[in-house]
Amino acid sequence: WNQPMPPLIVRRQGEAWTRPFVTVYAPRHGNQPVAAREVEALGENSWRVSGDGWKVDFELDGRELSYELIRQ
């Protein structure tokens, strides 16, 4: 596991104040199943990331990001 990790660069055209986006990084090894299946916008500053048997709700309040893990 002590291998260098290639950089991940994400770029979006335009400014992010009125067109924000979320990036989810869910690494896996070998033939493990995909962990994150869906990203959904719940509101202007809230998102849900979900997979098989779980979901996480994120909310951004100014500079503070809070989250709640919910196992289904």
ZAZALUM-309931 format. One line per field, with one value per residue: residue in three letters; y, x, z negated of N, C-alpha, C in turn. Coordinates in nm, 3 decimals, m for minus. Example, Ala and Ser with C-alpha at 12.3 -4.5 7.8 and 13.67 -1.06 7.14 Angstrom:
BEGIN
rest = c(Ala / Ser)
nnorth = c(m0.569 / m0.225)
neast = c(1.319 / 1.285)
nup = c(m0.780 / m0.708)
canorth = c(m0.450 / m0.106)
caeast = c(1.230 / 1.367)
caup = c(m0.780 / m0.714)
cnorth = c(m0.330 / 0.003)
ceast = c(1.320 / 1.290)
cup = c(m0.780 / m0.787)
***
This chain:
BEGIN
rest = c(Trp / Asn / Gln / Pro / Met / Pro / Pro / Leu / Ile / Val / Arg / Arg / Gln / Gly / Glu / Ala / Trp / Thr / Arg / Pro / Phe / Val / Thr / Val / Tyr / Ala / Pro / Arg / His / Gly / Asn / Gln / Pro / Val / Ala / Ala / Arg / Glu / Val / Glu / Ala / Leu / Gly / Glu / Asn / Ser / Trp / Arg / Val / Ser / Gly / Asp / Gly / Trp / Lys / Val / Asp / Phe / Glu / Leu / Asp / Gly / Arg / Glu / Leu / Ser / Tyr / Glu / Leu / Ile / Arg / Gln)
nnorth = c(m0.120 / 0.115 / 0.285 / 0.545 / 0.776 / 0.859 / 1.193 / 1.348 / 1.547 / 1.782 / 1.979 / 2.245 / 2.435 / 2.779 / 2.972 / 2.874 / 2.971 / 3.004 / 2.771 / 2.518 / 2.207 / 1.858 / 1.626 / 1.285 / 1.052 / 0.724 / 0.482 / 0.149 / m0.192 / m0.424 / m0.668 / m0.571 / m0.470 / m0.180 / 0.101 / 0.358 / 0.445 / 0.644 / 0.997 / 1.264 / 1.576 / 1.742 / 1.987 / 2.339 / 2.354 / 2.092 / 1.738 / 1.393 / 1.094 / 0.765 / 0.407 / 0.048 / m0.042 / 0.180 / 0.536 / 0.873 / 1.190 / 1.513 / 1.847 / 2.182 / 2.460 / 2.767 / 2.768 / 2.528 / 2.183 / 1.935 / 1.598 / 1.300 / 0.963 / 0.700 / 0.385 / 0.140)
neast = c(0.080 / 0.212 / 0.236 / 0.267 / m0.002 / m0.196 / m0.273 / m0.594 / m0.785 / m1.034 / m1.238 / m1.456 / m1.642 / m1.710 / m1.829 / m1.844 / m2.023 / m2.294 / m2.334 / m2.267 / m2.084 / m2.050 / m1.805 / m1.745 / m1.536 / m1.477 / m1.289 / m1.189 / m1.083 / m0.943 / m1.178 / m1.386 / m1.722 / m1.890 / m1.901 / m2.032 / m2.331 / m2.509 / m2.550 / m2.727 / m2.887 / m3.028 / m3.112 / m3.036 / m2.788 / m2.735 / m2.680 / m2.717 / m2.548 / m2.548 / m2.545 / m2.540 / m2.742 / m2.689 / m2.679 / m2.566 / m2.625 / m2.535 / m2.473 / m2.410 / m2.321 / m2.244 / m1.915 / m1.908 / m1.935 / m2.165 / m2.268 / m2.470 / m2.477 / m2.672 / m2.781 / m2.942)
nup = c(0.000 / m0.013 / 0.209 / 0.455 / 0.495 / 0.773 / 0.881 / 0.845 / 1.039 / 1.056 / 1.248 / 1.311 / 1.536 / 1.502 / 1.217 / 0.869 / 0.681 / 0.747 / 0.881 / 0.738 / 0.675 / 0.589 / 0.499 / 0.475 / 0.333 / 0.336 / 0.260 / 0.360 / 0.344 / 0.563 / 0.651 / 0.497 / 0.414 / 0.553 / 0.349 / 0.313 / 0.454 / 0.539 / 0.570 / 0.447 / 0.472 / 0.205 / 0.137 / 0.148 / 0.013 / m0.069 / m0.058 / 0.037 / 0.009 / 0.112 / 0.070 / 0.082 / m0.169 / m0.331 / m0.396 / m0.373 / m0.491 / m0.406 / m0.508 / m0.439 / m0.617 / m0.593 / m0.655 / m0.777 / m0.767 / m0.815 / m0.896 / m0.874 / m0.931 / m0.815 / m0.863 / m0.677)
canorth = c(0.000 / 0.233 / 0.327 / 0.682 / 0.787 / 0.959 / 1.305 / 1.358 / 1.687 / 1.804 / 2.118 / 2.277 / 2.566 / 2.872 / 2.992 / 2.778 / 3.032 / 2.975 / 2.639 / 2.432 / 2.066 / 1.770 / 1.514 / 1.174 / 0.960 / 0.600 / 0.384 / 0.007 / m0.273 / m0.546 / m0.691 / m0.528 / m0.402 / m0.035 / 0.144 / 0.470 / 0.420 / 0.759 / 1.127 / 1.336 / 1.707 / 1.750 / 2.128 / 2.430 / 2.323 / 1.961 / 1.629 / 1.257 / 0.994 / 0.639 / 0.282 / m0.066 / m0.052 / 0.299 / 0.667 / 0.981 / 1.322 / 1.620 / 1.982 / 2.287 / 2.582 / 2.857 / 2.691 / 2.408 / 2.070 / 1.833 / 1.481 / 1.198 / 0.830 / 0.626 / 0.248 / 0.095)
caeast = c(0.000 / 0.299 / 0.253 / 0.219 / m0.137 / m0.205 / m0.360 / m0.728 / m0.812 / m1.172 / m1.255 / m1.587 / m1.647 / m1.797 / m1.801 / m1.913 / m2.116 / m2.432 / m2.337 / m2.175 / m2.087 / m1.997 / m1.725 / m1.738 / m1.427 / m1.503 / m1.193 / m1.213 / m0.967 / m0.971 / m1.315 / m1.485 / m1.835 / m1.891 / m1.959 / m2.126 / m2.414 / m2.587 / m2.536 / m2.852 / m2.900 / m3.150 / m3.148 / m2.932 / m2.661 / m2.740 / m2.666 / m2.724 / m2.467 / m2.601 / m2.496 / m2.620 / m2.764 / m2.647 / m2.683 / m2.509 / m2.677 / m2.440 / m2.528 / m2.309 / m2.371 / m2.129 / m1.792 / m1.920 / m2.000 / m2.210 / m2.320 / m2.536 / m2.475 / m2.794 / m2.776 / m3.077)
caup = c(0.000 / m0.015 / 0.347 / 0.477 / 0.547 / 0.879 / 0.843 / 0.901 / 1.067 / 1.098 / 1.288 / 1.364 / 1.600 / 1.433 / 1.075 / 0.784 / 0.585 / 0.785 / 0.942 / 0.663 / 0.706 / 0.486 / 0.548 / 0.380 / 0.360 / 0.262 / 0.311 / 0.338 / 0.377 / 0.639 / 0.698 / 0.398 / 0.477 / 0.550 / 0.221 / 0.332 / 0.573 / 0.583 / 0.505 / 0.473 / 0.410 / 0.125 / 0.128 / 0.196 / m0.051 / m0.132 / 0.036 / m0.017 / 0.077 / 0.063 / 0.123 / 0.041 / m0.311 / m0.407 / m0.330 / m0.452 / m0.456 / m0.432 / m0.502 / m0.449 / m0.680 / m0.587 / m0.637 / m0.859 / m0.701 / m0.910 / m0.827 / m0.954 / m0.868 / m0.843 / m0.813 / m0.642)
cnorth = c(0.126 / 0.277 / 0.471 / 0.681 / 0.892 / 1.071 / 1.296 / 1.506 / 1.698 / 1.951 / 2.135 / 2.417 / 2.654 / 2.881 / 2.903 / 2.839 / 3.001 / 2.837 / 2.544 / 2.286 / 1.988 / 1.660 / 1.409 / 1.081 / 0.837 / 0.491 / 0.241 / m0.070 / m0.397 / m0.557 / m0.659 / m0.459 / m0.250 / 0.012 / 0.253 / 0.449 / 0.545 / 0.883 / 1.209 / 1.470 / 1.711 / 1.893 / 2.211 / 2.395 / 2.190 / 1.852 / 1.496 / 1.168 / 0.860 / 0.521 / 0.170 / m0.072 / 0.069 / 0.425 / 0.769 / 1.112 / 1.427 / 1.754 / 2.082 / 2.413 / 2.678 / 2.777 / 2.559 / 2.300 / 1.967 / 1.715 / 1.386 / 1.069 / 0.755 / 0.487 / 0.200 / m0.052)
ceast = c(0.084 / 0.334 / 0.206 / 0.078 / m0.140 / m0.299 / m0.495 / m0.757 / m0.955 / m1.186 / m1.394 / m1.582 / m1.745 / m1.762 / m1.889 / m2.014 / m2.261 / m2.446 / m2.241 / m2.185 / m2.022 / m1.917 / m1.717 / m1.628 / m1.448 / m1.410 / m1.236 / m1.093 / m1.011 / m1.113 / m1.419 / m1.601 / m1.823 / m1.964 / m2.065 / m2.201 / m2.483 / m2.551 / m2.658 / m2.849 / m3.033 / m3.201 / m3.031 / m2.795 / m2.665 / m2.744 / m2.681 / m2.637 / m2.515 / m2.539 / m2.587 / m2.627 / m2.722 / m2.673 / m2.623 / m2.568 / m2.575 / m2.512 / m2.416 / m2.373 / m2.253 / m2.004 / m1.796 / m1.997 / m2.037 / m2.266 / m2.384 / m2.536 / m2.599 / m2.780 / m2.919 / m3.095)
cup = c(0.000 / 0.126 / 0.364 / 0.536 / 0.657 / 0.838 / 0.912 / 0.918 / 1.121 / 1.130 / 1.346 / 1.422 / 1.525 / 1.286 / 0.990 / 0.688 / 0.619 / 0.850 / 0.869 / 0.708 / 0.592 / 0.555 / 0.440 / 0.425 / 0.274 / 0.315 / 0.281 / 0.386 / 0.454 / 0.685 / 0.591 / 0.469 / 0.465 / 0.425 / 0.240 / 0.463 / 0.626 / 0.502 / 0.546 / 0.402 / 0.336 / 0.115 / 0.177 / 0.139 / m0.125 / m0.025 / m0.036 / 0.072 / 0.024 / 0.136 / 0.077 / m0.111 / m0.394 / m0.325 / m0.427 / m0.400 / m0.498 / m0.422 / m0.526 / m0.503 / m0.688 / m0.558 / m0.713 / m0.783 / m0.807 / m0.831 / m0.927 / m0.874 / m0.912 / m0.780 / m0.790 / m0.672)
***
